[in-house]
Amino acid sequence: MNVHFIAIGGSAMHNLALALHHKGYSVTGSDDEIFEPALSRLSGFGLLPPSTGWFPEKLSAGTDAVILGMHARSDNPELLKAKELGLKIFSYPEYLYEQSKDKIRIVIGGSHGKTSITAMILHVLKYAGIETDFMVGAQLEGFDVMVKLSETARFMVFEGDEYLTSALDPRPKFHLYMPDIALISGIAWDHVNVFPTFENYRDQFRIFAGLVPPGGKLIYCADDSEVTTVIQSAGSDVKTIPYYTPDYYVKDGVTILKKNYRQVALKIFGRHNMMNLEGARLVCEAMGVSENTFLDAIESFNGASKRLECLAKGSTCNVYKDFAHSPSKLKATINAVKEQFPERRLVAVMELHTYSSLNKNFLSEYKGSMENADLAVVFFSRHALDLKRLPVFSSNDVSKAFVRDDIQVFTEKEELLNFLAKQHWENMNLLLMSSGNFDGMNLPELAAEIIR
C-alpha cells in the first residue's frame, strides 16, 4: 500500500505514519513546518520530507490513500491534486476506522480521564499478554508508539477525542470509530470554539452513546449526572454498565485499593484516578481479563505521561505536572494532591492556554475550581491571546472569575518564576497544571531548583 500524508508533522499524524511504516506500508508525506518530537521520529525511520512545503507531484494514480491532517486547508495544493486524480482521501480518524473495521473496537470517551483510562487498559493487556492495536494521545511508559496497527490483533483500543475530525469534516473524531465497547468517563463543557453551548457539547456524547451497536456494551461513570442522562440514548439492546469510585484509603503517602478481600498498593493516587481505574477494570473485564489479573497488573502502573507526573521529589516537598486545564480537571487534580498529602500546604499553578480557558465568556466556569489550594496562581500569556485572536482580559477579570480574592495572576513567566523562587518550600507541594508549557518554561529545571 502506498499512503501519502498531507500535514505529516502533526502529533497524531506522524504517529499514524510510523504505525503504517511498521506495518510494511510505503509512506510519504509533506508539511509546511515540522517540530520535535515528530522531526526526530520521522527522520529516524526515513520518513522526514526532504524539504518543507506542499508538492502535488508526490501524488500519482499509484497512491492508494491520502490522509488529511487538521493542519491542511481546503485549498491545499496536494489536496486539490488528490481530488483531481480521484484518489481515496481519508481524515485521520476515518483511516483508523478503515484499519480496524474487522476488529473489536473499544472507544474511551469523556471530557476527562480518557488518556489515563486508555493507558491503564493497555498496561493491563500487555501484562496479560493480550495483543491489541491502539491509538492513544500520549507517549506511554513501556510503549514505543502512540498508534499501533497490525493484521493479527483481535482488538483495537481508541482514545476517543471529541474534537473535530479535520478542517473539512466538523464531526467529532470519536463519532467515526463505531465502538463495540464504549466508555464515557464524564462530561464537562470544553472546546467552546467549536461547541458554543454546553447543550451542543453534551449532544456529541449523546450521539456517541447511540453509536454502540446491538449486543454492544456501554460502560459509564454513574457518579456523573450528565453521563447518566446521555447514556439513555443507547439502544435497548445495548448492555449499559455503571461504575462508581471503588473503596480505597491513603496510608503514609500511598493509596491502597480495596477490592474483594484484596488490598493493592498503587503508584497512582486521587479519587479521579480511582474512578478511572474502575472504568478501565470493567473495560478489561469486557475484553476477557479477570479481576485478579487486572489487580496484579495495575499495581505496577505508573500513570500516563503528564498526568499527575512527579517531576521532583524531596523529603518534605514534591513537584507535580498535570495536563489539567478545564475547571473539572483542575478541581480533581488539586483535591487529589491535597488528599494524598493532607499535612502539606499546596501551591497550585495553572496556565490559561486553550481556546476555552482564554475565552473571557468561559472564565466564569472556573468558579471554585482552585478553592482547595492553599495558594492559587494563574498564568496566561498575552501572546497566546494574540495567536488565538481572542479579546484581552485583565488580572482582575481572572480573580473575579475564580471567585478568589487572594489568587495570584501573572502574564510574564519571569515574574512567575521569581514568585515561586521566593516561596519557602518546606512541607509544601507544587502542582503545575497546563496543556501548554507556561510560555516555554523549563519545568524539570524549575522542579529540581525547588527541591534543592
Secondary structure, DSSP 8 states (H G I E B T S, - for coil): -EEEEETTTSHHHHHHHHHHHHTT-EEEEEBS---TTHHHHHHHTT-S-SSSB--GGG--TT--EEEE-TT--TT-HHHHHHHHHT--EEEHHHHHHHHHTTSEEEEEESSSSHHHHHHHHHHHHHHHT--EEEE-SS--TT-S-SEE--SS-SEEEEE---SEEETTEEEEGGGSS--SEEEE-------TTT--SHHHHHHHHHHHHHTS-TT-EEEEETT-HHHHHHGGGS-TTSEEEEE----EEEETTEEEEEETTEEEEES--SHHHHHHHHHHHHHHHHTT--HHHHHHHHTT----TTSSEEEEE-SS-EEEEE---SHHHHHHHHHHHHHH-TTSEEEEEEEE-STTTT-TTTGGGGTTTTTT-SEEEEEE-HHHHHHTT-----HHHHHHHHT-TT-EEESSHHHHHHHHHTS--TTEEEEEE-SS-TTT--HHHHHHHHH-
